[in-house]
């Protein structure tokens, strides 16, 4: 795509990167065929190709409007288009650059500003988020249905975590909302890893991965959170931690991008690159281990929702499905499994109508073969899908952990 950046755009820190990405697009339109918002709305400007044109116009000096911002806001950042693109267009990076320019030029309405600032204040703060969830559970009957749907339908009992006792050690990102919405997920992970001779190093200093800030008009704040996490993990990395494990694929996708996002920071570039190299989704860690020795007996009928951040961002589509099948679980076939569920971080709150349509379509596909449970690999997807009040939705590691034989008796707990 021929591109001529304006003088102002050429002074942007990532101008060369934006121009390179723009020129890699051959505007074939294959991306629109798999874009969830284009499929719902049928508007060229609500598909990747149209959004690329919008960003191109902005960087070439054309007027930036609220309409431009709206079309960019509607993008889920699911990266389905990147899996489809024959030219390898780095769409999500271009979108991040374009959104920053547009958001700097177009003030948002007061309601949107308050919503986004509120989300940035609450979501990355586990203590505050936990208080709000606890209060919401107490007052559940008094809340409107839209808020009730954001609360967990059931909080499963949290089993104790094993003590650190193995020479093999990994770090694990605890996450922002997962400890409140699905507290047993990380505990189940630690227990399965312990059975494999791997201990989890507690690192309370590590906080939000930074994705919430970064994708809500505060890229600098998101990168600062990344730096704080690198500082928190670095002593353990130097001491030989094998990996940084994520049980939420959205966090994992962002951490794997630290090296790119901080590549121009002289104080953090090398460390960020190292952190990204060590970042592993849980399935990446487990698939290299002798899982047959665990004695898992899984016989439930499961539908697996593969999050966009797992299949499109991390390119791990099929990995969890293969592992669950090997452990004896009966996995159903899910039509259109490449499509987004509509969670997309905070998208379900900033674009509720579109998000709800995508969720209902996804649930219809997931429930088409009548599973006992729907499992997934990202807390955002899990909470969003479960909020519909239909088939229960859980993290897949909880089902694996529940199927482990008891250490003392050899029987499943």
FENGIMO-V158355 format. One record per residue. N is the residue number from 1. SS is DSSP state (@ for helix, = for strand, . for the rest). PSI is psi in whole degrees, -180 to 180 (999 if undefined). D_LAST is the distance of its C-alpha to the last C-alpha in Angstrom with 2 decimals. Layout:
# FENGIMO-V158355
[[N SS PSI D_LAST] [N SS PSI D_LAST]]
This chain:
# FENGIMO-V158355
[[1 . 122 59.13] [2 . 132 62.31] [3 . 137 61.75] [4 . 98 64.17] [5 . 147 62.53] [6 . 167 64.57] [7 @ -40 65.90] [8 @ -44 63.47] [9 @ -35 60.50] [10 @ -19 61.66] [11 . -5 61.31] [12 . 145 57.59] [13 . -30 55.37] [14 . 30 53.59] [15 @ -48 56.65] [16 @ -40 56.77] [17 @ -44 53.12] [18 @ -44 53.63] [19 @ -40 56.76] [20 @ -43 55.12] [21 @ -44 52.29] [22 @ -43 54.79] [23 @ -17 56.93] [24 @ -16 54.04] [25 . 129 53.64] [26 . 14 55.75] [27 . 46 55.12] [28 . -29 54.06] [29 . 2 51.78] [30 @ -31 48.88] [31 @ -35 46.66] [32 @ -28 47.49] [33 @ -24 46.00] [34 @ 11 42.45] [35 . 120 42.99] [36 @ -41 41.00] [37 @ -34 43.66] [38 @ -40 46.52] [39 @ -36 44.95] [40 @ -42 44.69] [41 @ -25 48.04] [42 . 20 50.21] [43 . 127 52.10] [44 @ -35 53.06] [45 @ -5 52.66] [46 @ 26 49.04] [47 . 167 48.21] [48 @ -43 48.02] [49 @ -43 51.55] [50 @ -40 53.06] [51 @ -35 51.27] [52 @ -42 52.50] [53 @ -41 56.02] [54 @ -45 55.62] [55 @ -39 54.58] [56 @ -46 57.43] [57 @ -41 59.91] [58 @ -45 58.74] [59 @ -16 59.06] [60 . 2 62.45] [61 . 7 63.75] [62 . 164 63.55] [63 . 137 62.93] [64 . 126 59.39] [65 . 166 58.59] [66 @ -32 55.95] [67 @ -41 55.53] [68 @ -46 54.62] [69 @ -41 51.99] [70 @ -43 50.53] [71 @ -38 50.12] [72 @ -37 48.43] [73 @ -34 46.16] [74 . -13 44.98] [75 . 133 43.62] [76 . -13 39.81] [77 . 35 39.98] [78 . -20 37.49] [79 . 18 39.47] [80 @ -38 39.26] [81 @ -33 42.98] [82 @ -33 42.52] [83 @ -27 40.47] [84 @ -31 43.31] [85 . 123 46.31] [86 . -12 48.34] [87 . -1 50.12] [88 . 34 47.18] [89 . 127 48.23] [90 . 71 46.21] [91 @ -44 46.09] [92 @ -33 43.59] [93 @ -43 45.68] [94 @ -41 48.84] [95 @ -42 47.27] [96 @ -43 46.34] [97 @ -46 49.93] [98 @ -42 51.45] [99 @ -40 49.43] [100 @ -41 50.48] [101 @ -45 54.12] [102 @ -44 53.98] [103 @ -29 52.15] [104 @ -25 54.75] [105 @ -25 57.55] [106 . 107 56.32] [107 . 138 55.40] [108 . 154 52.61] [109 . 154 53.16] [110 @ -43 52.24] [111 @ -42 49.27] [112 @ -40 47.70] [113 @ -44 48.41] [114 @ -41 46.80] [115 @ -49 43.69] [116 @ -41 43.28] [117 @ -36 44.07] [118 @ -44 41.65] [119 @ -41 38.81] [120 @ -27 39.76] [121 @ -35 39.72] [122 @ -51 36.41] [123 . -45 34.03] [124 . 3 34.27] [125 . 93 33.95] [126 @ -39 30.27] [127 @ -47 31.32] [128 @ -42 33.74] [129 @ -40 31.50] [130 @ -40 28.73] [131 @ -43 31.36] [132 @ -40 32.56] [133 @ -43 29.16] [134 @ -42 28.50] [135 @ -40 31.96] [136 @ -38 31.54] [137 @ -39 28.46] [138 @ -36 30.52] [139 . 17 33.48] [140 @ -46 31.73] [141 @ -21 33.70] [142 @ -10 36.93] [143 . 152 36.38] [144 . 158 37.84] [145 @ -35 35.61] [146 @ -37 36.10] [147 @ -36 34.58] [148 @ -36 31.78] [149 . -20 30.74] [150 . -11 30.33] [151 . 147 27.75] [152 . 136 24.02] [153 . -35 23.22] [154 . 132 19.82] [155 . 115 18.44] [156 . 146 14.67] [157 . 139 13.25] [158 . 117 13.85] [159 . 152 11.53] [160 . 147 13.91] [161 . 146 15.53] [162 . 155 16.05] [163 . 161 19.62] [164 . 118 22.19] [165 . -1 22.40] [166 . 152 23.31] [167 . -34 26.80] [168 = 127 25.82] [169 = 145 25.69] [170 = 157 25.76] [171 = 157 26.79] [172 = 128 24.98] [173 . 122 26.78] [174 . -32 24.99] [175 . 170 27.12] [176 . -58 29.11] [177 . -21 27.47] [178 @ -40 23.90] [179 @ -26 22.92] [180 @ -41 24.11] [181 @ -32 23.27] [182 . 68 19.81] [183 . -21 18.85] [184 @ -11 15.27] [185 @ -53 16.73] [186 @ -32 18.16] [187 @ -43 15.39] [188 @ -39 12.97] [189 @ -47 15.95] [190 @ -37 16.45] [191 @ -39 12.99] [192 @ -44 13.45] [193 @ -37 17.01] [194 @ -40 16.22] [195 @ -24 14.38] [196 . 7 17.69] [197 . 28 19.84] [198 = 128 21.00] [199 = 149 21.34] [200 = 125 22.25] [201 = 120 25.54] [202 . 130 25.75] [203 . 81 28.97] [204 . -23 29.60] [205 . -23 33.19] [206 . 135 32.24] [207 . -143 32.46] [208 . 141 33.03] [209 . -22 33.72] [210 . -9 37.05] [211 @ -37 36.71] [212 @ -51 37.11] [213 @ -47 40.42] [214 @ -36 41.60] [215 . 6 41.30] [216 . 53 42.76] [217 . 18 46.27] [218 . 63 45.46] [219 @ -39 45.16] [220 @ -40 46.52] [221 @ -38 43.90] [222 @ -41 41.12] [223 @ -32 42.53] [224 @ -37 42.82] [225 @ -38 39.09] [226 @ -43 38.62] [227 @ -41 40.90] [228 @ -38 39.01] [229 @ -42 35.71] [230 @ -44 37.52] [231 @ -40 38.88] [232 @ -38 35.47] [233 @ -23 33.89] [234 @ -43 36.95] [235 @ -40 36.61] [236 @ -34 33.16] [237 @ -44 34.55] [238 @ -25 37.44] [239 . -1 35.12] [240 . 16 33.39] [241 . 133 30.44] [242 . -33 29.54] [243 . 164 28.87] [244 = 107 28.55] [245 = 136 25.39] [246 = 133 25.38] [247 . -3 22.57] [248 . 114 25.34] [249 @ -26 27.72] [250 @ -44 30.60] [251 @ -42 30.55] [252 @ -42 30.23] [253 @ -39 33.25] [254 @ -42 35.31] [255 @ -37 34.46] [256 . -14 35.37] [257 . -2 38.69] [258 @ -45 39.46] [259 @ -39 41.61] [260 @ -46 43.75] [261 @ -29 44.01] [262 . 20 45.08] [263 . -22 47.16] [264 . 6 50.38] [265 . 108 49.23] [266 . -29 50.77] [267 . -22 48.57] [268 . -8 45.24] [269 @ -50 45.90] [270 @ -42 44.81] [271 @ -42 41.78] [272 @ -40 40.70] [273 @ -40 41.11] [274 @ -43 38.91] [275 @ -44 36.17] [276 @ -37 36.28] [277 @ -30 36.07] [278 @ -16 32.89] [279 = 130 31.19] [280 = 130 28.31] [281 = 152 26.09] [282 @ -39 22.46] [283 @ -31 22.80] [284 @ -34 25.83] [285 @ -48 23.98] [286 @ -33 21.03] [287 . -14 23.29] [288 . 3 25.12] [289 . 160 22.19] [290 . 78 20.91] [291 @ -23 17.86] [292 @ -25 17.80] [293 @ -13 16.74] [294 @ -27 13.39] [295 . 29 12.26] [296 . 134 11.09] [297 . 92 11.05] [298 . 123 12.35] [299 . 11 14.35] [300 . 157 15.15] [301 = 113 18.80] [302 = 146 19.54] [303 = 127 22.86] [304 = 124 23.30] [305 . 113 25.91] [306 . 111 27.39] [307 . 151 28.99] [308 @ -38 32.65] [309 @ -18 32.11] [310 @ -48 29.81] [311 @ -37 31.93] [312 @ -41 35.43] [313 @ -48 35.47] [314 . -5 33.18] [315 . 43 33.84] [316 . 24 30.21] [317 . 133 30.22] [318 . -15 28.18] [319 @ -47 26.16] [320 @ -40 22.85] [321 @ -45 23.49] [322 @ -40 24.06] [323 @ -46 20.92] [324 @ -40 18.66] [325 @ -42 20.64] [326 @ -26 20.32] [327 . 2 16.50] [328 . -4 16.84] [329 . 148 16.90] [330 = 104 19.92] [331 = 132 22.16] [332 . 163 25.06] [333 . 134 28.55] [334 . 112 29.65] [335 . 147 33.44] [336 . 45 35.20] [337 . -12 32.12] [338 . -13 34.54] [339 . 151 35.52] [340 . 149 34.52] [341 . -11 32.48] [342 . 1 34.94] [343 . -65 32.85] [344 . 55 34.62] [345 . -114 34.00] [346 . 10 36.17] [347 @ -34 37.88] [348 @ -18 36.25] [349 @ -32 38.20] [350 @ -24 41.39] [351 . 63 41.71] [352 @ -38 39.82] [353 @ -50 41.63] [354 @ -42 41.20] [355 @ -41 37.59] [356 @ -40 36.85] [357 @ -44 38.60] [358 @ -40 36.65] [359 @ -47 33.32] [360 @ -39 34.20] [361 @ -42 35.40] [362 @ -42 32.24] [363 @ -37 30.00] [364 @ -41 32.22] [365 @ -44 31.72] [366 @ -34 27.93] [367 . 0 27.63] [368 . -28 30.23] [369 . 18 27.84] [370 . 61 25.58] [371 . 158 22.21] [372 . -40 19.12] [373 = 146 18.64] [374 = 133 21.07] [375 = 154 19.93] [376 = -173 22.31] [377 . 22 22.99] [378 . 128 25.15] [379 @ -34 24.68] [380 @ -48 28.14] [381 @ -44 27.50] [382 @ -50 24.13] [383 @ -41 25.79] [384 @ -47 28.91] [385 @ -41 27.41] [386 @ -26 24.97] [387 . -15 28.00] [388 . -14 29.53] [389 . 26 27.18] [390 . -127 26.42] [391 . 136 23.36] [392 . 144 20.51] [393 = 128 20.71] [394 = 168 18.14] [395 = 140 18.19] [396 @ -30 16.97] [397 @ -26 15.07] [398 @ -35 12.60] [399 @ -38 11.80] [400 @ -47 11.65] [401 @ -39 9.39] [402 @ -24 6.80] [403 . 4 7.34] [404 . 142 7.12] [405 = 150 6.20] [406 . 138 5.47] [407 . -30 9.18] [408 . -35 10.11] [409 . -19 9.06] [410 . 4 8.94] [411 . 154 6.30] [412 = 139 3.82] [413 . 999 0.00]]
